[in-house]
């Protein structure tokens, strides 16, 4: 065992790429996060510096994957969902990606009073953000979105 070895937990995910490909497998999360107390979340991993993260496919093939080529990542809600819950206005939205794929769900807009519209959220957001629906949780990549609209 290496002195550089760090224990990680595996989180099953489905990664949707901008080219239409889909990767099923696991990502590796640390026992502690840099930005808060507790275990690293998938959102923490996606917001870490660097363009790539480790991924192991369901066929046991290992690779490092480019964050910028991802449209969204699907994962099951964690047992302790509170690590993903936040305060703010909840808004049901429809998202269309540059490649034509669509995703619907609920986002939480955590913005200062007077700047908490959907317009403000999408213009202030950088990287990935959380979207939830009845099926699963998703991390959505802002750089791959064509447009976002409130559900009617």
DSSP file (Angstrom, degrees, kcal/mol; ACC not computed):
  #  RESIDUE AA STRUCTURE BP1 BP2  ACC     N-H-->O    O-->H-N    N-H-->O    O-->H-N    TCO  KAPPA ALPHA  PHI   PSI    X-CA   Y-CA   Z-CA
    1    1 A X              0   0    0      0, 0.0     2,-0.2     0, 0.0     0, 0.0   0.000 360.0 360.0 360.0 134.6    0.0    0.0    0.0
    2    2 A X    >   -     0   0    0      1,-0.1     3,-1.2     4,-0.0     0, 0.0  -0.471 360.0-130.6 -81.0 149.5    1.3    3.4   -1.0
    3    3 A X  T 3  S+     0   0    0      1,-0.2    -1,-0.1    -2,-0.2     0, 0.0   0.674 111.4  58.4 -69.9 -14.5    1.7    6.3    1.5
    4    4 A X  T 3  S+     0   0    0      2,-0.1    -1,-0.2     0, 0.0     2,-0.2   0.450  78.7 118.1 -92.2  -1.9   -0.1    8.3   -1.2
    5    5 A X    <   -     0   0    0     -3,-1.2     2,-0.4     1,-0.0     0, 0.0  -0.472  45.2-167.4 -69.8 132.1   -3.2    6.0   -1.2
    6    6 A X        -     0   0    0     -2,-0.2     2,-0.2    24,-0.0    -2,-0.1  -0.987  24.4-118.0-123.0 128.5   -6.4    7.8   -0.1
    7    7 A X        -     0   0    0     -2,-0.4    24,-0.7    23,-0.0     2,-0.3  -0.445  39.2-178.5 -65.7 132.3   -9.5    5.8    0.8
    8    8 A X  E     -A   30   0A   0     -2,-0.2     2,-0.3    22,-0.2    22,-0.2  -0.939  21.0-135.6-130.5 152.4  -12.4    6.7   -1.6
    9    9 A X  E     -A   29   0A   0     20,-3.0    20,-3.1    -2,-0.3     2,-0.4  -0.781  23.3-123.6-103.7 156.1  -16.0    5.6   -1.9
   10   10 A X  E     -A   28   0A   0     -2,-0.3     2,-0.5    18,-0.2    18,-0.2  -0.830  19.0-165.6-102.8 135.7  -17.6    4.8   -5.1
   11   11 A X  E     -A   27   0A   0     16,-2.4    16,-2.0    -2,-0.4     2,-0.2  -0.978  21.3-130.0-119.2 118.4  -20.7    6.5   -6.4
   12   12 A X  E     +A   26   0A   0     -2,-0.5    64,-0.5    14,-0.2     2,-0.3  -0.477  39.7 167.7 -66.4 134.1  -22.6    4.9   -9.3
   13   13 A X  E     -A   25   0A   0     12,-2.7    12,-2.2    -2,-0.2     2,-0.5  -0.938  36.9-139.1-142.2 161.9  -23.4    7.5  -12.1
   14   14 A X  E     -AB  24  74A   0     60,-2.1    60,-3.0    -2,-0.3     2,-0.5  -0.990  24.2-156.3-122.8 119.7  -24.5    7.8  -15.6
   15   15 A X  E     -AB  23  73A   0      8,-3.4     8,-2.8    -2,-0.5     2,-0.6  -0.859   0.7-157.2-103.2 122.5  -22.5   10.4  -17.5
   16   16 A X  E     -AB  22  72A   0     56,-2.8    55,-2.8    -2,-0.5    56,-1.2  -0.886  13.7-153.3-101.5 120.9  -24.2   12.0  -20.6
   17   17 A X  E >   - B   0  70A   0      4,-2.9     3,-1.8    -2,-0.6    53,-0.2  -0.564  24.4-117.9 -95.5 156.8  -21.7   13.4  -23.1
   18   18 A X  T 3  S+     0   0    0     51,-3.0    52,-0.1     1,-0.3    -1,-0.1   0.755 113.3  61.0 -62.6 -26.4  -22.2   16.3  -25.5
   19   19 A X  T 3  S-     0   0    0     50,-0.3    -1,-0.3     2,-0.1     3,-0.1   0.430 123.0-103.2 -82.6   2.8  -21.6   13.9  -28.5
   20   20 A X  S <  S+     0   0    0     -3,-1.8    -2,-0.1     1,-0.3     2,-0.1   0.307  79.2 132.8  95.1  -8.4  -24.6   11.8  -27.4
   21   21 A X        -     0   0    0     -5,-0.1    -4,-2.9     1,-0.0     2,-0.4  -0.412  43.5-148.6 -76.4 155.3  -22.6    9.0  -25.8
   22   22 A X  E     -A   16   0A   0     -6,-0.2     2,-0.5    -3,-0.1    -6,-0.2  -0.990   6.7-162.8-128.0 131.1  -23.5    7.7  -22.4
   23   23 A X  E     -A   15   0A   0     -8,-2.8    -8,-3.4    -2,-0.4     2,-0.4  -0.963   3.2-165.3-117.3 123.3  -21.0    6.3  -19.9
   24   24 A X  E     +A   14   0A   0     -2,-0.5    34,-2.2   -10,-0.2    35,-0.3  -0.897  42.6  81.6-106.7 137.2  -22.2    4.1  -17.0
   25   25 A X  E     -AC  13  57A   0    -12,-2.2   -12,-2.7    -2,-0.4     2,-0.3  -0.929  69.8 -57.7 171.4-145.7  -19.9    3.4  -14.1
   26   26 A X  E     -AC  12  56A   0     30,-2.7    30,-2.3    -2,-0.3     2,-0.3  -0.952  25.2-152.7-133.3 151.6  -18.6    4.9  -10.8
   27   27 A X  E     -AC  11  55A   0    -16,-2.0   -16,-2.4    -2,-0.3     2,-0.5  -0.797  27.0-118.8-112.7 164.5  -16.8    8.0   -9.7
   28   28 A X  E     -A   10   0A   0     26,-0.5     2,-0.4    -2,-0.3   -18,-0.2  -0.914  25.4-166.7-114.1 122.6  -14.6    8.2   -6.6
   29   29 A X  E     -A    9   0A   0    -20,-3.1   -20,-3.0    -2,-0.5    13,-0.1  -0.880  18.2-124.5-112.4 139.0  -15.4   10.4   -3.7
   30   30 A X  E     -A    8   0A   0     -2,-0.4    10,-1.7   -22,-0.2   -22,-0.2  -0.339  21.3-118.3 -76.1 159.1  -13.0   11.3   -0.8
   31   31 A X  S    S+     0   0    0    -24,-0.7     2,-0.3     8,-0.2    -1,-0.1   0.704 100.0  33.7 -69.8 -19.8  -13.9   10.8    2.8
   32   32 A X  S    S-     0   0    0      7,-0.2     7,-0.2     5,-0.1     2,-0.2  -0.986  76.0-135.9-139.1 150.2  -13.6   14.6    3.4
   33   33 A X        -     0   0    0      5,-1.8     5,-0.1     3,-0.6     7,-0.0  -0.652  12.1-136.8-100.5 157.7  -14.3   17.6    1.3
   34   34 A X  S    S+     0   0    0     -2,-0.2    -1,-0.1     1,-0.1     3,-0.0   0.811 101.5  42.6 -78.6 -31.4  -12.2   20.7    0.9
   35   35 A X  S    S+     0   0    0      1,-0.1     2,-0.3     2,-0.0    -1,-0.1   0.507 120.8  11.7-101.3  -5.6  -15.0   23.2    1.2
   36   36 A X  S    S-     0   0    0      2,-0.2    -3,-0.6     0, 0.0     2,-0.3  -0.972  84.1 -82.2-159.5 169.6  -17.1   21.9    4.0
   37   37 A X  S    S+     0   0    0     -2,-0.3     2,-0.2    -5,-0.1    -3,-0.1  -0.618  89.1  34.2 -78.7 137.7  -17.2   19.3    6.8
   38   38 A X  S    S-     0   0    0     -2,-0.3    -5,-1.8    -5,-0.1    -2,-0.2  -0.556  99.6 -23.1 114.1-177.8  -18.2   15.8    5.8
   39   39 A X  S    S-     0   0    0     -7,-0.2    -8,-0.2    -2,-0.2    -7,-0.2  -0.316  70.3 -99.4 -69.2 148.1  -17.7   13.5    2.8
   40   40 A X        -     0   0    0    -10,-1.7     2,-0.2    -8,-0.1    -1,-0.1  -0.419  39.6-147.5 -62.3 138.2  -17.0   14.9   -0.6
   41   41 A X     >  -     0   0    0     -2,-0.1     4,-2.1     1,-0.1   -11,-0.1  -0.591  27.1-106.5-101.5 169.4  -20.1   15.1   -2.8
   42   42 A X  H  > S+     0   0    0      1,-0.2     4,-2.3     2,-0.2     5,-0.2   0.890 123.3  54.3 -61.6 -38.9  -20.3   14.6   -6.6
   43   43 A X  H  > S+     0   0    0      2,-0.2     4,-1.5     1,-0.2    -1,-0.2   0.901 106.2  52.0 -62.4 -40.6  -20.9   18.4   -6.9
   44   44 A X  H  > S+     0   0    0      1,-0.2     4,-0.7     2,-0.2     3,-0.3   0.932 109.5  50.2 -58.5 -45.8  -17.7   19.0   -4.9
   45   45 A X  H >< S+     0   0    0     -4,-2.1     3,-0.8     1,-0.2    -2,-0.2   0.905 110.7  48.4 -60.2 -43.5  -15.8   16.7   -7.3
   46   46 A X  H 3< S+     0   0    0     -4,-2.3    -1,-0.2     1,-0.2    -2,-0.2   0.758 111.9  50.0 -71.2 -23.8  -17.1   18.5  -10.3
   47   47 A X  H 3< S+     0   0    0     -4,-1.5    -1,-0.2    -3,-0.3    -2,-0.2   0.496  85.7 110.5 -93.4  -4.1  -16.2   21.9   -8.9
   48   48 A X  S << S-     0   0    0     -3,-0.8    -3,-0.0    -4,-0.7    -4,-0.0  -0.342  83.1 -91.2 -65.3 151.6  -12.7   21.0   -8.0
   49   49 A X  S    S+     0   0    0      2,-0.0    -1,-0.1    -2,-0.0     3,-0.1  -0.285  89.6  61.4 -59.9 150.2   -9.9   22.6  -10.0
   50   50 A X  S    S-     0   0    0      1,-0.1    17,-0.0    -3,-0.1    -2,-0.0  -0.003  77.7-113.6 106.3 147.7   -8.8   20.7  -13.1
   51   51 A X  S    S+     0   0    0     16,-0.1    16,-3.4    15,-0.1    17,-0.4   0.590  90.2  58.9 -89.9 -11.9  -10.7   19.6  -16.2
   52   52 A X  E     - D   0  66A   0     14,-0.2     2,-0.3    15,-0.1    14,-0.2  -0.850  53.7-174.8-123.7 154.3  -10.5   15.8  -15.6
   53   53 A X  E     - D   0  65A   0     12,-1.6    12,-2.9    -2,-0.3     2,-0.1  -0.979  35.7 -96.6-141.7 153.9  -11.7   13.4  -13.0
   54   54 A X  E     + D   0  64A   0     -2,-0.3   -26,-0.5    10,-0.2     2,-0.3  -0.458  42.6 177.6 -74.5 142.9  -11.3    9.6  -12.6
   55   55 A X  E     -CD  27  63A   0      8,-2.7     8,-2.6   -28,-0.1     2,-0.5  -0.997  18.3-159.2-145.9 137.7  -14.0    7.3  -13.8
   56   56 A X  E     -CD  26  62A   0    -30,-2.3   -30,-2.7    -2,-0.3     6,-0.2  -0.985  21.7-137.7-120.1 124.3  -14.4    3.5  -13.9
   57   57 A X  E >   -C   25   0A   0      4,-3.0     3,-2.1    -2,-0.5   -32,-0.3  -0.204  28.5-103.1 -75.0 167.5  -16.9    2.1  -16.4
   58   58 A X  T 3  S+     0   0    0    -34,-2.2   -33,-0.1     1,-0.3    -1,-0.1   0.650 124.5  59.0 -66.1 -13.6  -19.3   -0.7  -15.7
   59   59 A X  T 3  S-     0   0    0    -35,-0.3    -1,-0.3     2,-0.1     3,-0.1   0.270 122.4-108.3 -94.8  10.4  -17.0   -3.0  -17.7
   60   60 A X  S <  S+     0   0    0     -3,-2.1     2,-0.4     1,-0.3    -2,-0.1   0.583  70.9 145.6  74.2  13.8  -14.2   -2.1  -15.2
   61   61 A X        -     0   0    0      1,-0.0    -4,-3.0    -5,-0.0     2,-0.4  -0.690  38.7-145.5 -81.3 133.4  -12.3    0.1  -17.7
   62   62 A X  E     +D   56   0A   0     -2,-0.4     2,-0.3    -6,-0.2    -6,-0.2  -0.792  29.8 149.7-100.9 140.7  -10.6    3.0  -16.0
   63   63 A X  E     -D   55   0A   0     -8,-2.6    -8,-2.7    -2,-0.4     2,-0.5  -0.962  44.6-115.6-153.3 169.5  -10.2    6.5  -17.6
   64   64 A X  E     -D   54   0A   0     -2,-0.3     2,-0.4   -10,-0.2   -10,-0.2  -0.974  37.3-149.2-110.0 131.6  -10.0   10.1  -16.7
   65   65 A X  E     -D   53   0A   0    -12,-2.9   -12,-1.6    -2,-0.5     2,-0.5  -0.809  12.6-119.7-111.5 139.7  -12.9   12.1  -18.1
   66   66 A X  E >   -D   52   0A   0     -2,-0.4     3,-0.9   -14,-0.2   -14,-0.2  -0.643  14.8-154.2 -78.4 120.9  -13.1   15.7  -19.3
   67   67 A X  G >  S+     0   0    0    -16,-3.4     3,-1.4    -2,-0.5    -1,-0.2   0.842  90.4  61.7 -62.4 -34.9  -15.7   17.6  -17.3
   68   68 A X  G 3  S+     0   0    0    -17,-0.4    -1,-0.2     1,-0.3   -16,-0.1   0.692  97.0  57.5 -71.7 -18.1  -16.3   20.1  -20.1
   69   69 A X  G <  S+     0   0    0     -3,-0.9   -51,-3.0   -52,-0.1     2,-0.4   0.486  87.8  97.9 -88.4  -2.4  -17.6   17.4  -22.5
   70   70 A X  E <   -B   17   0A   0     -3,-1.4   -53,-0.3   -53,-0.2    74,-0.1  -0.696  48.4-173.8 -89.5 133.3  -20.4   16.4  -20.1
   71   71 A X  E    S-     0   0A   0    -55,-2.8    70,-2.7     1,-0.4     2,-0.3   0.880  72.1 -23.2 -85.3 -48.8  -23.9   17.7  -20.5
   72   72 A X  E     -BE  16 140A   0    -56,-1.2   -56,-2.8    68,-0.2     2,-0.4  -0.989  52.6-137.0-159.1 161.9  -25.2   16.2  -17.3
   73   73 A X  E     -BE  15 139A   0     66,-2.2    66,-2.2    -2,-0.3     2,-0.4  -0.989  16.6-150.8-126.1 128.5  -24.6   13.4  -14.8
   74   74 A X  E     +BE  14 138A   0    -60,-3.0   -60,-2.1    -2,-0.4     2,-0.3  -0.826  24.0 161.2 -99.9 137.0  -27.4   11.2  -13.3
   75   75 A X  E     - E   0 137A   0     62,-2.4    62,-2.6    -2,-0.4     2,-0.1  -0.990  40.3-103.9-150.0 153.2  -27.1    9.7   -9.8
   76   76 A X        -     0   0    0    -64,-0.5    60,-0.1    -2,-0.3    59,-0.0  -0.474  51.3 -91.1 -74.7 147.6  -29.4    8.3   -7.3
   77   77 A X        -     0   0    0     -2,-0.1    -1,-0.1     1,-0.1     4,-0.1  -0.320  47.7-114.3 -57.5 136.7  -30.2   10.5   -4.3
   78   78 A X        -     0   0    0      2,-0.1     3,-0.4     1,-0.1    -1,-0.1  -0.301  21.6-112.2 -68.9 158.8  -27.8    9.8   -1.5
   79   79 A X  S    S+     0   0    0      1,-0.3     2,-1.0     2,-0.1    -1,-0.1   0.899 120.0  46.4 -58.0 -39.7  -29.1    8.2    1.7
   80   80 A X  S >  S+     0   0    0      1,-0.2     3,-1.4     2,-0.0    -1,-0.3  -0.726  73.0 172.2-102.7  82.1  -28.4   11.5    3.4
   81   81 A X  G >>  +     0   0    0     -2,-1.0     3,-2.2    -3,-0.4     4,-0.7   0.634  59.9  87.2 -67.2 -13.7  -29.9   13.9    0.8
   82   82 A X  G 34 S+     0   0    0      1,-0.3     3,-0.4     2,-0.2    -1,-0.3   0.755  74.9  68.8 -61.4 -22.9  -29.4   16.9    3.1
   83   83 A X  G <4 S+     0   0    0     -3,-1.4    -1,-0.3     1,-0.2    -2,-0.2   0.735 108.1  38.4 -67.2 -19.1  -25.8   17.3    1.7
   84   84 A X  T <4 S+     0   0    0     -3,-2.2     2,-0.3    -4,-0.2    -1,-0.2   0.497  96.8  98.1-105.7  -7.4  -27.5   18.3   -1.5
   85   85 A X     <  +     0   0    0     -4,-0.7     2,-0.3    -3,-0.4    -3,-0.0  -0.607  49.6 173.3 -84.8 142.3  -30.4   20.3   -0.1
   86   86 A X        -     0   0    0     -2,-0.3     2,-0.2     2,-0.1    23,-0.1  -0.948  32.7-103.0-143.1 163.2  -30.1   24.1    0.1
   87   87 A X        +     0   0    0     -2,-0.3     2,-0.2    21,-0.1    21,-0.0  -0.554  68.2  82.1 -83.9 151.5  -32.1   27.1    1.0
   88   88 A X  S    S-     0   0    0     -2,-0.2     2,-0.3    22,-0.1    22,-0.2  -0.786  82.1 -43.7 142.0 176.3  -33.5   29.2   -1.8
   89   89 A X  E     -F  109   0A   0     20,-1.6    20,-3.6    -2,-0.2     2,-0.4  -0.597  52.4-139.5 -77.7 130.6  -36.4   29.6   -4.2
   90   90 A X  E     -F  108   0A   0     -2,-0.3     2,-0.4    18,-0.2    18,-0.2  -0.762  22.0-174.9 -92.7 136.9  -37.3   26.3   -6.0
   91   91 A X  E     -F  107   0A   0     16,-2.6    16,-2.7    -2,-0.4     2,-0.5  -0.996  22.5-136.4-136.7 130.4  -38.1   26.6   -9.7
   92   92 A X  E     +F  106   0A   0     -2,-0.4    59,-2.6    14,-0.2     2,-0.3  -0.739  37.8 176.9 -83.6 128.0  -39.3   23.9  -12.1
   93   93 A X  E     -FG 105 150A   0     12,-3.2    12,-2.1    -2,-0.5     2,-0.4  -0.902  32.7-140.0-134.3 158.3  -37.4   24.3  -15.4
   94   94 A X  E     -FG 104 149A   0     55,-2.8    55,-2.4    -2,-0.3     2,-0.4  -0.984  24.5-161.4-113.5 130.0  -37.0   22.7  -18.8
   95   95 A X  E     -FG 103 148A   0      8,-3.3     8,-2.2    -2,-0.4     2,-0.5  -0.935   6.8-165.4-116.2 134.4  -33.4   22.6  -20.1
   96   96 A X  E     -FG 102 147A   0     51,-2.7    50,-2.9    -2,-0.4    51,-1.8  -0.982  14.1-146.9-117.5 129.1  -32.3   22.1  -23.7
   97   97 A X  E >   - G   0 145A   0      4,-3.0     3,-2.2    -2,-0.5    48,-0.2  -0.506  29.0-104.7 -91.4 163.0  -28.7   21.2  -24.4
   98   98 A X  T 3  S+     0   0    0     46,-2.2    47,-0.1     1,-0.3    -1,-0.1   0.803 120.8  54.4 -56.5 -32.3  -26.7   22.3  -27.5
   99   99 A X  T 3  S-     0   0    0     45,-0.3    -1,-0.3     2,-0.1    46,-0.1   0.462 123.1-102.1 -83.9  -1.1  -27.0   18.8  -28.9
  100  100 A X  S <  S+     0   0    0     -3,-2.2    -2,-0.1     1,-0.3    -1,-0.0   0.208  76.3 135.4 103.7 -15.4  -30.8   18.8  -28.7
  101  101 A X        -     0   0    0     -5,-0.1    -4,-3.0     1,-0.0    -1,-0.3  -0.324  40.3-149.4 -66.4 151.9  -31.3   16.6  -25.6
  102  102 A X  E     -F   96   0A   0     -6,-0.2     2,-0.3     2,-0.0    -6,-0.2  -0.905  15.4-176.0-125.7 152.9  -33.8   17.9  -23.0
  103  103 A X  E     -F   95   0A   0     -8,-2.2    -8,-3.3    -2,-0.3     2,-0.3  -0.988   5.5-164.9-147.3 136.6  -34.0   17.5  -19.2
  104  104 A X  E     +F   94   0A   0     -2,-0.3     2,-0.3   -10,-0.2   -10,-0.2  -0.932  31.4 100.5-124.5 148.9  -36.7   18.7  -16.8
  105  105 A X  E     -F   93   0A   0    -12,-2.1   -12,-3.2    -2,-0.3     2,-0.4  -0.985  62.5 -58.4 169.9-162.8  -36.7   19.1  -13.1
  106  106 A X  E     -FH  92 132A   0     26,-3.4    26,-2.4    -2,-0.3     2,-0.3  -0.916  37.2-171.2-115.3 133.5  -36.4   21.5  -10.1
  107  107 A X  E     -F   91   0A   0    -16,-2.7   -16,-2.6    -2,-0.4     2,-0.5  -0.807  20.3-130.8-113.5 160.9  -33.5   23.7   -9.3
  108  108 A X  E     -F   90   0A   0     22,-0.5     2,-0.9    -2,-0.3   -18,-0.2  -0.967  15.5-148.9-113.8 121.5  -32.9   25.8   -6.2
  109  109 A X  E     -F   89   0A   0    -20,-3.6   -20,-1.6    -2,-0.5     2,-0.9  -0.796  14.7-176.8 -94.8 107.0  -32.0   29.4   -6.8
  110  110 A X        +     0   0    0     -2,-0.9     2,-0.3   -22,-0.2   -22,-0.1  -0.761  32.1 131.7-103.8  84.7  -29.7   30.6   -4.0
  111  111 A X        -     0   0    0     -2,-0.9     5,-0.1     5,-0.1     3,-0.1  -0.907  61.7 -85.8-132.6 158.6  -29.2   34.2   -4.9
  112  112 A X    >   -     0   0    0     -2,-0.3     3,-2.6     3,-0.2    -1,-0.0  -0.252  61.8 -79.9 -62.0 152.3  -29.4   37.5   -2.9
  113  113 A X  T 3  S+     0   0    0      1,-0.3    -1,-0.1     2,-0.2     0, 0.0  -0.254 122.3  23.7 -51.6 134.0  -32.8   39.2   -2.5
  114  114 A X  T 3  S+     0   0    0     -3,-0.1    -1,-0.3     2,-0.0     3,-0.1   0.274 119.0  64.4  88.4 -11.5  -33.6   41.1   -5.7
  115  115 A X    <   +     0   0    0     -3,-2.6    -3,-0.2     1,-0.1    -2,-0.2  -0.123  68.6 105.1-130.2  35.2  -31.3   38.9   -7.8
  116  116 A X        +     0   0    0     -5,-0.1     2,-0.2     4,-0.1    -7,-0.1  -0.065  45.3 118.8-113.0  33.5  -33.1   35.6   -7.4
  117  117 A X  S  > S-     0   0    0      1,-0.1     4,-2.3    -3,-0.1     5,-0.1  -0.542  77.6-110.1 -89.1 162.6  -34.7   35.2  -10.8
  118  118 A X  H  > S+     0   0    0      1,-0.2     4,-2.5     2,-0.2     5,-0.3   0.902 121.1  56.0 -56.5 -42.2  -34.0   32.3  -13.2
  119  119 A X  H  > S+     0   0    0      1,-0.2     4,-1.6     2,-0.2    -1,-0.2   0.907 108.3  46.7 -56.6 -45.4  -32.2   34.9  -15.4
  120  120 A X  H  > S+     0   0    0      2,-0.2     4,-1.6     1,-0.2    -1,-0.2   0.902 111.1  53.2 -64.5 -41.5  -29.9   35.9  -12.5
  121  121 A X  H  X S+     0   0    0     -4,-2.3     4,-2.1     1,-0.2     3,-0.3   0.942 110.1  44.7 -60.7 -51.3  -29.2   32.3  -11.6
  122  122 A X  H  < S+     0   0    0     -4,-2.5    -1,-0.2     1,-0.2    -2,-0.2   0.823 114.6  49.5 -68.7 -29.1  -28.1   31.1  -15.1
  123  123 A X  H  < S+     0   0    0     -4,-1.6    -1,-0.2    -5,-0.3    -2,-0.2   0.757 116.7  41.1 -79.1 -23.4  -25.9   34.2  -15.6
  124  124 A X  H  < S+     0   0    0     -4,-1.6    -2,-0.2    -3,-0.3    -1,-0.2   0.712  94.3  98.2 -92.8 -23.6  -24.2   33.8  -12.2
  125  125 A X     <  -     0   0    0     -4,-2.1     2,-0.4    -5,-0.2     4,-0.1  -0.397  49.6-173.9 -73.7 140.9  -23.8   30.1  -12.3
  126  126 A X        -     0   0    0      2,-0.2     2,-0.4    -2,-0.1    -3,-0.0  -0.998  54.1 -12.6-132.5 136.5  -20.4   28.6  -13.3
  127  127 A X  S    S-     0   0    0     -2,-0.4    15,-2.9     2,-0.0     2,-0.3  -0.602 112.1  -4.2  80.3-131.2  -19.7   24.9  -13.8
  128  128 A X  E     - I   0 141A   0     -2,-0.4     2,-0.3    13,-0.2    13,-0.2  -0.705  56.4-176.2-105.0 150.5  -22.2   22.4  -12.6
  129  129 A X  E     - I   0 140A   0     11,-1.7    11,-2.9    -2,-0.3     2,-0.3  -0.950  29.9-100.8-139.2 162.6  -25.5   22.8  -10.6
  130  130 A X  E     + I   0 139A   0     -2,-0.3   -22,-0.5     9,-0.2     2,-0.4  -0.645  31.9 178.5 -89.7 136.7  -28.0   20.4   -9.1
  131  131 A X  E     - I   0 138A   0      7,-2.6     7,-2.6    -2,-0.3     2,-0.4  -0.996   9.7-164.1-131.8 137.1  -31.4   19.6  -10.7
  132  132 A X  E     +HI 106 137A   0    -26,-2.4   -26,-3.4    -2,-0.4     2,-0.3  -0.928  14.8 160.7-122.0 145.6  -33.8   17.1   -9.2
  133  133 A X        -     0   0    0      3,-2.0   -28,-0.1    -2,-0.4    -2,-0.0  -0.846  57.8 -82.4-143.3-172.4  -36.8   15.3  -10.6
  134  134 A X  S    S+     0   0    0     -2,-0.3     3,-0.1     1,-0.2   -29,-0.1   0.776 123.7  50.9 -66.3 -24.9  -38.8   12.2   -9.6
  135  135 A X  S    S-     0   0    0      1,-0.2     2,-0.3   -59,-0.0    -1,-0.2   0.926 120.0 -49.5 -78.5 -47.2  -36.3    9.9  -11.3
  136  136 A X        -     0   0    0    -60,-0.1    -3,-2.0    -5,-0.0     2,-0.3  -0.914  57.9 -75.8-168.3-176.1  -33.0   11.0   -9.9
  137  137 A X  E     -EI  75 132A   0    -62,-2.6   -62,-2.4    -2,-0.3     2,-0.4  -0.802  42.8-164.1-100.1 150.8  -30.6   13.8   -9.1
  138  138 A X  E     -EI  74 131A   0     -7,-2.6    -7,-2.6    -2,-0.3     2,-0.5  -0.993  18.2-147.8-134.9 142.5  -28.6   15.4  -11.9
  139  139 A X  E     -EI  73 130A   0    -66,-2.2   -66,-2.2    -2,-0.4     2,-0.4  -0.968  25.8-156.5-103.3 126.7  -25.6   17.6  -12.1
  140  140 A X  E     -EI  72 129A   0    -11,-2.9   -11,-1.7    -2,-0.5     2,-0.7  -0.875  11.2-134.0-110.4 135.0  -26.0   19.9  -15.1
  141  141 A X  E >   - I   0 128A   0    -70,-2.7     3,-1.7    -2,-0.4     4,-0.3  -0.786   8.6-155.0 -90.2 113.7  -23.1   21.5  -16.9
  142  142 A X  G >  S+     0   0    0    -15,-2.9     3,-1.4    -2,-0.7    -1,-0.2   0.832  90.5  62.5 -56.2 -35.3  -23.8   25.2  -17.6
  143  143 A X  G 3  S+     0   0    0      1,-0.3    -1,-0.3   -16,-0.2   -72,-0.1   0.617 102.7  49.9 -72.2 -10.3  -21.4   25.4  -20.5
  144  144 A X  G <  S+     0   0    0     -3,-1.7   -46,-2.2   -73,-0.2     2,-0.3   0.372  85.4 109.9-106.1   3.3  -23.4   22.8  -22.5
  145  145 A X  E <   -G   97   0A   0     -3,-1.4   -48,-0.3    -4,-0.3     3,-0.1  -0.635  42.3-174.0 -85.1 133.8  -26.9   24.4  -22.1
  146  146 A X  E    S-     0   0A   0    -50,-2.9     2,-0.3     1,-0.4   -49,-0.2   0.886  71.3 -19.2 -85.7 -50.3  -28.6   25.9  -25.1
  147  147 A X  E     -G   96   0A   0    -51,-1.8   -51,-2.7     2,-0.0     2,-0.4  -0.993  51.0-151.4-157.1 158.5  -31.5   27.4  -23.1
  148  148 A X  E     +G   95   0A   0     -2,-0.3     2,-0.3   -53,-0.2   -53,-0.2  -0.991  17.8 179.4-129.0 135.3  -33.5   27.1  -19.9
  149  149 A X  E     -G   94   0A   0    -55,-2.4   -55,-2.8    -2,-0.4     2,-0.1  -0.995  32.0-108.5-137.9 146.6  -37.1   28.0  -19.5
  150  150 A X  E     -G   93   0A   0     -2,-0.3   -57,-0.3   -57,-0.2     2,-0.2  -0.440  41.2-111.4 -67.5 144.3  -39.5   27.9  -16.5
  151  151 A X              0   0    0    -59,-2.6   -59,-0.2   -46,-0.2    -1,-0.1  -0.495 360.0 360.0 -74.4 147.7  -42.1   25.1  -16.7
  152  152 A X              0   0    0     -2,-0.2    -1,-0.1    -3,-0.1    -2,-0.0   0.403 360.0 360.0-103.2 360.0  -45.7   26.3  -17.2
